Amino acid sequence: MHTTARLRRVIWWPFQGAGRPVAFLATGVLIQLAVLVVMGLPWIVLVPETWAATLLAVLVPLAAVVWAGPSLTEAQRGRFRTRLGVHIPLPYEGPRPSLPVWLRSPAARRQLGYHLLFGPLLTLAAVFVLLMWAAAAVAASIYGWIWLVPPESRLGQAGYTVLAAYITVAGIALLCAASWLSRALARLDTRTATLRLGPSREEQLARRVEDLAESRAGLVDAVDAERRRIERDLHDGAQLRLVALAVNLGLARATLGDLPEDARRVIDEAHREAKEAMEELNDLVRGLHPAVLEDRGLDAAISGIAARAPLPVGVTVNLPSRPAPAVEAVAYFTVSEALTNVVKHARASRAEVTVECFGATLVLVVGDDGVGGAEPADGTGLSGLAKRVASVDGRLSVDSPVGGPTVLTVELPCVP
């Protein structure tokens, strides 16, 4: 039983996977035959005997193929999808463009090249392979055909048995060759159609860049929304609980006058810890997403940062409208981090923050009169700041010669 199964696998091994390519090639021959009928019909109808009739017999079929180009492309894409499971992407996005628009596109030239040149050549090769299959099948089954010959004719040919054996072996070899050729031709047609019927490599890269830009924008918006949610939950939950705890401890300290000194000391310590926790939580909430930024915009939020800074900070904000929330958040945190770096490293006596919108670009400038020498590669927080700015397609530049001053410039998309 196992020997029979192995023998069957050995016999059928050359033909495994050949069924779908053969059906694929046959379908392509039918589609190309329809194109051939369309192109040859004017020669039959017009019977060109003059130059005008010959010109019409040439131009009419070409015009018909050009007009039917998008439909032929859809038919070929369907053939690849149903027969081979190969999906050739559309060379355009959205609905099918009109014929004049399609004719002006590079995709039209590629598709017409396939329908008028590569398709016919591949179809000729497919016809040759299919005829090879037919001849090989007839040769491999020669013994079956011999029995259709009358017995007296068969017996009169003494060497027919040896000749039939040679023909059978040749037919089996031809079947193996036809199977290999079918798969090879299907692969060649697939590569050709992918290059001609689908988008070009440049179009695929451009489409990929657009998809990545959209997904990155969606990720940035999702992260910003999650940060807002965390800020809201902390503000409405933990922060209110800490406020209530601090109030209760303050009331206990004020109203319970007969407590022992140790208990009063514990209440005082707990009250002080609760107030410090409130301050730390306020700083954390402000670092996640300050409520003033969402409620009153970038001007008020940056003014709040400047008011809390330990050095004088001038603020100038001139925006015709509020930018997108993600861009607004990046601008806020850029100013916050830049002023933190000024306080920690610059040894400056004053800083200036300017935010303006020039066309579609929001320009944010943070300058100080410190010692300078700031470099993004020195680990001063500027490298992380550059990554945050790049997350919304922004650009950061630093001009900080040794001895100062330092000017940090950020360009962000100013979209509402």
C-alpha positions in Angstrom: 0.0 0.0 0.0 2.8 2.4 0.9 4.7 1.4 -2.2 1.7 2.2 -4.4 1.3 5.6 -2.7 5.0 6.4 -3.2 4.8 5.3 -6.8 1.8 7.6 -7.4 3.6 10.5 -5.8 6.7 9.9 -8.1 4.5 9.7 -11.2 2.5 12.8 -10.4 5.3 14.9 -9.0 6.2 16.6 -12.3 2.6 17.7 -12.7 1.9 19.0 -9.2 0.8 22.6 -9.3 0.4 22.7 -13.1 -3.4 22.7 -13.1 -3.9 26.3 -12.1 -1.2 27.7 -14.5 -2.7 25.8 -17.4 -6.2 27.2 -16.6 -4.6 30.6 -16.2 -2.9 30.4 -19.6 -6.1 29.1 -21.3 -8.1 32.0 -19.8 -5.5 34.5 -21.1 -5.7 33.0 -24.6 -9.5 33.5 -24.5 -9.1 37.2 -23.5 -6.5 37.8 -26.1 -8.6 36.0 -28.7 -11.4 38.5 -28.0 -8.9 41.4 -28.5 -7.7 39.7 -31.7 -11.3 39.5 -33.0 -11.8 43.2 -32.3 -8.6 44.1 -34.1 -9.3 41.9 -37.1 -13.0 42.7 -37.6 -12.4 46.0 -39.4 -10.1 44.2 -41.9 -13.0 41.9 -42.7 -15.7 44.5 -42.8 -13.8 47.3 -44.6 -11.9 45.0 -47.0 -9.2 47.7 -47.3 -8.4 48.3 -51.0 -7.4 52.0 -50.6 -5.1 54.0 -48.4 -8.1 55.5 -46.5 -9.6 52.1 -45.8 -6.3 50.7 -44.7 -5.7 53.6 -42.4 -9.2 53.1 -40.9 -8.6 49.3 -40.6 -5.5 50.1 -38.5 -6.8 53.1 -36.4 -10.2 51.7 -35.5 -8.9 48.5 -33.8 -6.3 50.6 -32.0 -8.9 53.1 -30.8 -11.1 50.2 -29.7 -8.3 48.7 -27.6 -7.5 52.1 -26.1 -11.1 52.7 -25.3 -11.5 49.2 -23.7 -8.1 49.5 -22.0 -9.4 49.9 -18.4 -11.9 47.0 -18.9 -9.1 44.8 -20.3 -7.0 45.6 -17.3 -9.9 44.7 -15.0 -10.3 41.4 -16.9 -6.6 40.6 -16.6 -6.5 41.4 -12.9 -9.5 39.2 -12.4 -7.7 36.4 -14.3 -4.6 36.7 -12.0 -6.8 36.9 -8.9 -9.1 33.9 -9.6 -6.6 31.5 -11.4 -3.4 32.2 -9.5 -4.5 34.0 -6.3 -2.3 36.9 -7.2 -3.6 40.4 -6.4 -2.4 43.1 -8.6 -3.1 46.5 -7.0 -4.9 49.2 -8.9 -2.6 51.9 -10.4 -4.9 54.5 -9.0 -6.8 55.2 -5.8 -10.5 55.7 -5.5 -13.0 55.2 -8.4 -11.9 54.5 -11.9 -10.8 57.8 -13.6 -12.5 58.9 -16.8 -11.0 57.9 -20.1 -9.4 61.2 -20.9 -7.8 61.4 -17.4 -6.7 57.8 -17.7 -5.1 58.3 -21.1 -3.0 61.2 -19.7 -1.6 59.0 -16.9 1.7 57.0 -17.0 -0.4 53.9 -16.0 -2.3 54.1 -19.3 0.9 53.8 -21.3 2.0 50.8 -19.2 -1.3 49.0 -19.6 -1.6 49.6 -23.3 1.9 48.3 -23.7 0.8 45.1 -22.0 -2.4 44.7 -24.0 -0.8 45.5 -27.4 2.7 44.0 -27.1 3.4 41.9 -24.1 0.0 40.3 -23.9 0.0 39.0 -27.5 3.6 37.7 -27.2 2.8 35.9 -24.0 -0.4 34.5 -25.6 1.6 33.1 -28.5 3.8 31.3 -25.9 0.7 30.1 -24.1 -0.8 28.7 -27.3 2.5 26.9 -27.9 2.5 25.4 -24.4 -1.2 24.4 -24.7 -0.5 22.7 -28.0 2.4 20.9 -26.4 0.0 19.7 -23.7 -2.3 18.3 -26.3 0.4 16.6 -28.3 2.0 15.2 -25.2 -1.3 13.8 -24.0 -1.9 12.2 -27.4 1.6 10.7 -27.5 1.5 9.5 -23.9 -1.8 7.7 -24.5 -0.8 6.2 -27.8 -1.7 2.7 -26.6 -5.3 3.8 -26.1 -5.4 5.2 -29.6 -4.0 2.0 -31.1 -7.0 0.0 -29.9 -9.2 2.2 -32.1 -7.4 0.9 -35.1 -9.1 -2.2 -36.7 -7.4 -5.5 -35.5 -6.4 -6.6 -39.0 -4.5 -3.3 -39.6 -2.9 -3.5 -36.1 -1.7 -7.1 -36.7 -0.4 -6.2 -40.1 2.1 -3.8 -38.6 4.7 -6.0 -36.8 6.7 -3.2 -35.1 3.9 -1.0 -33.9 4.4 -2.1 -30.3 8.0 -0.9 -30.1 7.2 2.3 -31.8 4.3 3.0 -29.5 6.5 2.5 -26.5 9.0 5.1 -27.8 6.1 7.5 -28.5 4.7 6.9 -25.0 8.0 7.7 -23.4 8.4 10.8 -25.6 4.8 11.9 -24.6 5.6 11.5 -20.9 8.8 13.6 -21.3 6.8 16.2 -23.2 4.2 16.3 -20.4 6.9 17.0 -17.9 8.3 19.8 -20.1 4.8 21.2 -20.7 4.2 21.3 -16.9 7.5 23.1 -16.3 6.9 25.5 -19.1 3.3 26.3 -17.9 4.6 27.3 -14.4 7.5 29.3 -15.9 5.2 31.1 -18.3 2.7 31.9 -15.5 5.5 33.3 -13.4 6.8 35.4 -16.3 3.3 36.7 -17.0 2.8 37.5 -13.4 6.0 39.6 -13.2 5.1 41.4 -16.4 1.6 42.1 -15.4 2.6 43.4 -12.0 4.9 45.9 -13.6 2.6 46.9 -16.4 -0.9 46.6 -15.0 -0.2 47.7 -11.4 1.3 50.9 -9.9 5.0 51.6 -10.7 7.6 51.3 -7.9 7.6 55.1 -7.5 3.8 55.1 -7.2 4.0 52.3 -4.7 6.6 54.2 -2.6 4.6 57.4 -2.7 1.4 55.5 -1.7 3.4 53.8 1.1 4.7 57.1 2.3 1.1 58.5 2.4 -0.1 55.5 4.3 2.7 55.8 6.8 2.1 59.5 7.2 -1.6 58.9 7.9 -0.9 56.1 10.3 1.7 58.2 12.1 -0.8 61.2 12.3 -3.4 58.8 13.7 -0.9 57.5 16.3 0.0 61.0 17.4 -3.6 62.0 17.7 -4.3 58.8 19.7 -1.4 59.4 22.0 -2.5 63.0 22.6 -6.1 61.9 23.3 -4.8 59.2 25.7 -2.7 61.8 27.5 -5.7 64.1 27.8 -7.7 61.3 29.2 -5.1 60.5 31.8 -4.9 64.2 32.8 -8.6 64.4 33.1 -8.8 61.3 35.2 -6.1 62.5 37.5 -7.6 65.9 37.8 -11.1 64.7 38.4 -10.2 61.7 40.6 -6.9 61.5 42.5 -6.5 65.2 42.7 -9.9 65.8 44.3 -9.3 63.0 46.8 -6.0 64.6 47.8 -7.8 68.0 48.2 -10.4 66.4 50.4 -7.8 64.6 52.5 -5.8 67.8 53.0 -9.0 69.7 54.0 -10.0 67.0 56.5 -6.5 66.9 58.0 -6.6 70.7 58.3 -10.0 70.6 60.0 -8.8 67.9 62.4 -5.7 69.9 63.3 -7.8 73.1 63.9 -10.7 71.5 65.8 -9.2 68.7 67.8 -7.3 70.8 70.4 -7.1 68.2 73.2 -5.0 65.7 71.2 -1.7 64.5 72.6 1.4 66.1 71.2 2.4 63.0 69.3 -0.9 62.7 67.6 -0.9 66.4 66.6 2.6 65.9 65.2 1.4 63.0 63.1 -1.6 65.0 61.8 0.7 68.0 61.0 3.1 65.7 59.1 0.2 64.0 57.2 -1.2 67.4 56.3 2.1 68.6 55.0 2.6 65.4 53.0 -0.9 65.7 51.5 -0.2 69.3 50.3 3.2 68.2 48.8 1.5 65.3 47.0 -1.1 67.8 45.6 1.7 70.0 44.3 3.5 67.0 42.7 0.3 65.8 41.2 -0.4 69.3 39.8 3.1 69.3 38.2 2.4 65.8 36.8 -0.9 66.8 35.4 0.6 70.0 33.9 3.3 67.9 32.4 0.8 65.5 30.8 -1.5 68.1 29.3 -2.2 71.4 31.1 -5.9 72.3 31.3 -5.1 75.9 30.4 -3.7 74.8 27.1 -7.0 73.0 26.2 -9.2 75.8 27.6 -7.4 79.0 26.7 -4.8 78.1 24.0 -1.1 78.4 23.5 -0.7 82.0 24.5 -2.1 81.5 28.1 -0.3 78.1 28.5 3.1 79.6 27.5 2.5 82.6 29.7 2.0 80.3 32.6 5.3 78.6 31.9 7.0 82.0 31.8 5.4 83.1 35.1 6.7 80.0 36.9 10.3 80.3 35.5 13.0 81.6 37.9 14.2 84.2 35.4 12.4 86.9 33.4 10.9 85.4 30.2 9.3 87.6 27.5 6.4 86.0 25.6 5.1 87.0 22.2 2.3 84.9 20.6 0.7 86.0 17.4 -1.5 83.3 15.9 -4.5 84.0 13.7 -6.2 80.8 14.9 -5.5 77.8 17.1 -3.4 75.1 15.4 -4.3 71.4 15.6 -4.3 69.9 19.1 -1.3 67.7 18.5 0.7 70.6 17.1 -0.4 72.8 19.9 0.8 70.2 22.5 4.1 69.8 20.8 4.7 73.6 20.7 3.8 73.8 24.4 6.1 71.0 25.5 8.9 72.4 23.3 8.7 75.7 25.1 8.6 74.0 28.5 11.6 71.8 27.8 13.6 74.6 26.2 13.1 76.9 29.2 14.0 74.0 31.5 17.2 73.6 29.6 17.8 77.4 29.8 17.4 77.3 33.6 19.6 74.2 34.1 22.4 74.8 31.6 22.5 78.2 30.1 23.3 80.4 33.2 21.1 83.1 31.4 19.6 86.2 32.9 16.7 86.5 30.5 14.9 84.5 27.9 12.5 85.3 25.0 9.7 83.2 23.5 8.1 84.1 20.2 5.4 82.1 18.4 4.1 83.3 15.0 2.4 81.7 12.0 3.8 82.4 8.6 1.5 80.9 6.0 1.2 77.2 6.7 4.2 77.2 9.1 4.1 77.9 12.8 7.5 79.3 13.8 8.5 79.0 17.5 11.7 80.8 18.7 13.2 80.4 22.2 16.3 82.6 22.8 18.4 83.3 25.9 21.5 85.4 26.7 23.4 82.5 28.4 26.8 80.9 27.8 25.7 79.0 24.7 27.4 75.8 23.5 24.2 73.8 23.3 24.4 70.8 21.0 21.6 68.2 20.4 24.2 65.4 20.7 25.4 66.4 24.1 22.5 64.9 26.0 20.9 68.2 27.1 17.4 67.1 26.1 17.5 68.7 22.6 17.7 65.3 20.8 14.5 64.1 22.5 13.0 67.5 21.7 13.9 67.1 18.0 12.1 63.7 18.0 9.0 65.2 19.5 9.0 67.9 16.9 9.6 65.4 14.1 6.5 63.4 15.2 4.3 66.1 13.6 6.5 66.7 10.6 8.3 69.6 12.2 11.9 70.7 12.2 14.2 71.9 14.9 17.4 73.9 14.6 19.7 75.2 17.3 22.1 78.2 16.9 24.3 78.2 20.0 27.9 79.4 19.6 30.2 79.2 22.6 29.7 82.4 24.7 26.0 82.7 23.6 23.4 83.7 22.8 21.4 80.5 22.1 18.5 80.6 19.7 16.3 77.5 19.3 13.9 77.6 16.2 11.1 75.2 15.7 9.0 75.0 12.5 5.6 73.2 12.8 2.7 72.7 10.4 0.2 75.5 11.2 -3.0 73.6 10.4 -6.2 74.3 12.3 
